Amino acid sequence: MEHPAQYRLIEQAPRQQVLLCVAVAVVATVSQVLHPTATVLASSPEGPIPTAVLIGRGSCRVVMFAAAAAVLTWRARVVGPESTVWRYFACAAWVATAAAACAGILDVLSLRGSSGATGGGGLVLGLGVLSACPLIYQGLVRWNRHGTPMSEPGDWLNGVGATFTLTAVGNLLLPALGSPIAQWPLWQEQLWLLRMSAEIVLLGSAATLLHLGGLIRDARAWALLLSFGLVVVIDLAAVHDAAAAAGNGRFSEVGWTVAITALAVAAVIRAAPPSSRPATTAAPTTGAFVVLLASIAVLAAAGLTSGHLHDDVVHAAAAAGALGAVSVSVRGMQLVRLLADLVASRHEALTDDLTGLANRRALDRALSDALSDHSSADRPVTLMLIDLDGFKEVNDRFGHAVGDELLRRAGALLERTSPPGAVCARLGGDEFAIVVPATPTQTSHQAARELFTTLAEATSAPVIVEGRRLLARASVGIATTTTGDTPEQLLRHADAAMYRAKTAGGAGLAAHDAAAARADEQRGQLVEELKVLLHSPDAADDLDAGRVVVHYQPQLDADGQVAGVEALVRWDNPRLGLLTPDRFLDLVEDYALMPGLTTEVMWQAAEQAVRWTQQGHRLRMSVNLSASCLDHPGLLLLVDEVLTRTGLTPTDLVLEVTETSLMANPQASIARLHDLAARGVDISIDDYGSGYSSLAYLHDLPATELKLDRSLTAQVTTNPRTADIVAGTVALAHRLGLRVIAEGVEDVTMLTTLHALGCDETQGYLHARPMTADDCRAWLDATGPARTTATATAAAPATATTGATVTATRTSTP
């Protein structure tokens, strides 16, 4: 498969400068090979040809290096990625340009009686190369950093140490090889060795770059590696050729000409994607260790051969070896400090700042290690999840400083009481976790239960924090690993168990149960679907939640005429079918979704009431309001919008509120109900008699209706005291001008009794079960016309009649 984008030129690249560099490089190389500088310098200086050759060759070198430097400078300034790398390469090229200019001038001057082997131009060019090598090395090091997440500020010390060590080795080898370079002045010999050593270090760095930098697929890195290899081969071949070693040989300038040209060409080529490598200190540490050993070996060799070599050579070798050892020793100290910082940072990354316990990251690692252990199948691991009871109240009453101290005390207690081998962690807030291993004498589950007993005893006494007596009791959930469990699943199981312990009253223990876990999972899925159904902001995008469906149950007066209907919500779930409110209303309340559900029901109910009115059945439409909806600031706006847009007559809308919702905030609730009543909407007190009933509020409420709960109506035929309560309630309601509706009517005897006790209307399975809008329309058509007005006054007791003779043993669900 082709990847043309990897190796094509960068857009707007200076191609002319690159072509100029390549062309001039070819001319300079051919000129050097055909007419080596040493030969030209040794020829007769009287003719114009030697001067012209040297001037032309020097000009070519300057133009080539300057063109390459310009291209590299463009690459560093214009293209963002790797800009630092190319900035160092550009500096190296400019240094080479200056050296080439000075070398050309000295070569021309050398025609006046200088030796071809020791022309000044070659020496200056060598010094320029030596000065450029550190710059190129820095570029290579940063190229490596670009391809890896590792950044080592002291990498250059490895290069310096390696260069000095190789120089020391060269001092010992040149005399043994009989090289004419050993006869040069000591300073000139050391300069040659330093340059040769620096070139070898560059070659090694380029080779390392391919692997550590992940640049195996990058043609630019390969071009540098091959060109540096050519430089080293040419210079090593000059060991026995004094003219070539001085930089004036046939191939002396070919290597660096190719290298600088390769840099210029690489600067305009798009980078291939690097293969990212993980951060590691292994490579620099190994390199420093190898160089240090080599330096020590050179020093030892210098000492052993001191009797066979000139003192100056031994001293130079020893000095270079010592400098190499010092450089890598400094680098080693940096690496030790780096490793110490790395250990400290890893410790901090795995430790909770407040308690000193392990944190969530460390717990995940401990769980992963425990679950990956081959023995975990035979000796399962148990996770305890611990949540402090009442911690929020401590923070709210006494401040976060006291809360933090309580957390520290709790963490210390957990660590002190945990068995050997356990991992204690703080997950955040007031939540802790303990990974409990198995022991030869008991399972991890048994150990966890025993630990809970110890914790319960230890936390039975209050903790004194800043003079305050605080309890650090906790709810604990435990889960034990089974085959195939992941750390996430184990945490989820323990969290579900802890939640059950918390909801059971707190300060208790609950273990993971598969059936309970499935129920929790089902509950969680229902919550997510409800969020989608009711358009919660954090709802998922890819769930099919079905739709809200409204069923209707008729309300009949004593004459058997239909006076109204109650809107009862259902959820048509695509997975579970039609769900009644007892399956989901608690979740709607728990997750603050009731306003959205009430809005949907009210719109559907109002539109249906208007539709039935147009069809000849004008009915009161009753809609339930929860406590959260009664307090919602958007309730009045919703009612206004529904009445306006649907055209529903306000008196045809009845809003049912329970006594429980009223008692939550009586003053605010009564004020809100007066606002609703001012719009002409009827107010009904629902489920009267199901719980705490306060007659004191009846005269303050703008209610028009009282609904007796089925808990009263179910006993009205069997318990005389209940019948008396119903009779008294009906009488009181009538004196206050309230209509009384009895819910849960299931047989004719009950219906007759309730009418005899004065109930105005009845609702229940005897008349009809809750049904869809279409079925209710059919039922209405079969039953007969509804009232002509939606407002009924309190009726006198009457003989029971019914529009249906169905009896049932179940009660309806509102």
Steps between C-alpha positions, in 0.01 A plus 500: 500500500641840400538790742576797275422749774791375709778601263369786284643847535364750747276761341678825404838338565802694359569252221734736310736522796495123541576446131779761520647322801490161326642632173786690665572198723540283192735753339708536820521124546609436141755781523643363827526145363664609174723768652566431870595806701829339600595457131400857414696642795808298401489625138685804370342813643607708204217405262143622521346149499570403868367833620189471284438144619530595867288814460232310307496209744490733802215697345308177431543390862375835633201505262411139580519544879319838485219356286464206739502736800228714339281194437549374857422846642178509296405158635555611862302823463209402278408140589392454861573132577867424576589872474762473777666209322543694179611813681805312629564352155480850347751637753737216411468583128571869561810406702611281210437789260725733698769231526480435124548869424806522727639171361472625143694815581773306682528249215573781254752649737659156545611505135783718617740228616277294732515122516216313337464277798455776753305766315327745733166468321461135594575579863238777515245282325568226756451746784170604341390138480601445865295807601200383299495150650359602845226698326402206283511273807258728684269490200509120496428484874196726461385303198497198728298694758250598231429133431478393865336645813842506670698825533848480648667839557835335572527280191784714364726384785488146362619636164780701659611205709495264202701748288774540761512125561540427128771769484686326783473168315631666182803635687594143590421351157668748261859416606418130494367533144804697388282785377680814376245697701688394813794707373297819484521765769306385806233772471437419133486128572246556782283718275492223238415238763226717649347555156523132414347404835219755462417359156483147641268623779277663237485173309405310816240762590343482154482121528343524847253758369351251257405267785428721801338775297278256312632629164561169325253604227640851466723536191653819640649320801642231272659767276676653802616161624650405163665839448659495848612147431671625182670777701640253753616251237684768304671643810597159637651415162722808535683364806801409285474798261626828646354714220159339528509529879576872462186538290674540168467148361306379197189404702551715810211738437265251336353368825398835650387630161260207479393538866414872475322442169302212654391733782380758247302242303353348818383846611248526216361146525187430702556300816380141519284429807732395787439181694459636852717331761427487873705725727799321648834584657651166396673626184675807647590309814651213301689744279646686797601174667676372186688828451605502865638147475682590179653806665623292791640242260687775307647640819614153598645438153680836511659401827608158370648635176666806647844343458450438127350832391613857499410685817296758309288225345442331836409830662263590217334157517468523878361854485245408232400186692462698822283761326285223359463340843411834660240575233318168535532516879317831501247346266468204733428731792231669293346162416504397866322822591259448212424146616449622856259767377326239288461269800368789709256611231375145452452471874308827504294388201395188693443665840210698640627838617270532801522156663823357361311189387501363148281692255260383230781442250690282746182307584436428133855373467466281811174354373649434156799326655278293727268394217789416268664279764478135396401401853202740512264226377585281799528785752256779400551859606234706676452873458349704783348837409454725804298820519489712815147568626402861560830645375329778305335623820842512668636719221193722499487548879868517597685589179733318263797510737313281750377281215853453368627402843217247531603353164861475615392323818278264302783422257741428784242272664447303179873459447554395861225238507550356149659154477853453360511521123186714474502821293321797657399784270299819508294538184392856565271690735406273790531178301770243578583155367696200626623212285492202737708197396432143601712331767590133552244479781204697362355631177517866410123525549532371854793733563293794375210420731739463791656833411155663493435369854830650613417833334152506652646453847771759440249762378241443772666765715500864381813665361615824665596753231577855616293441813201366307366147545447350155396153389689338213256219432481371149293297255697222336440303183709194412544312176714192434662422167354231280624357173525763231457801728676824409604772746218720372241227558631428849482869589150524361385197699651633822349844439153350447536300823613810689200692367269228633671520839455879495131487408436238770575759765877535490781369719449152361646242267358368173654244270469488125206291387461397137123542501523839670772599255277412207222705657738792543612465141140492384428804714799682352385420147150625579648825629694554180192428291292737714754775439461450127121476530475825697775687314752531782816698402730208587295241310668257262456549128457142381227360727145418391297595807151456355233757586281639776144371477200640691212275607172634631268376778146639517336662803120452529243689706217347698278496192750297303602787276866553416621820667870478430803284440838471668813498281726213605850471354645188342836438335505304177852355530632317191680243720251442779164590349244724666618601848273629774614786725612273783778377271658839431353795696747460786787526250340807344491667841849384605661642187301828490318405180145559628457848345569355157255214554227730634544730202450213256195363684335842534537577130361163393212516750399857409506430128290187553247686716451760226467226239229323704316828554488550127359147472221569749655382825595794719683361804717620783860393436694421821882506492723411795763743633789373711673702771794573269264633232307712748826672597627528143532862383372413152166353612289815456653569161429141393132520605456836324657367181296178501170686553582759236630273226246218540197721568400292801256671735683556833214351703534178300854450635542352849845487659529233769745550787562266791507598866861386514605750234313775682659425836856522357477880479148608602528876456664486158268221382185684607621816325567306181156337514334841536688614189367198311145546629510864388527369144172312541664160539341258748716367785449148636645358823602149399549185712320654799522267797804304378733656753524801728193714439484858623150647503654831606612568142168423334356845559818664362514298179322621185385143437180399324534125538599240758595148392467225759788254483424133431641415845174648638258386232624140514380466862185704481276190480682294760611746766235725660761738638635552148148566377456760772830666403389515138163642596657768718755587231228531235290721724796727575596518132144593401488773763822638339344477155718214382404224264586153637621220277563148632777300335540125474133405460495133402155362572137609516478470880787739544347737245162497675659560839713792380203671338304444818779669695474804272782453246426702187699297250680169483793361306621142474509169322125455551443771242805457279867429511748761373494484119644662195344810349339300218358238736376772734323672210329174412404450866359852519293446188361177646431647844314807389551874491714667762397798711434815305713696744829400648433647843299290746376608839485286807223249451261357752511129571333301229423146405792341320494457126794401290597516142673161523457184704858378488640388837870465578727405785794726402517872551602750234840663496491877470 
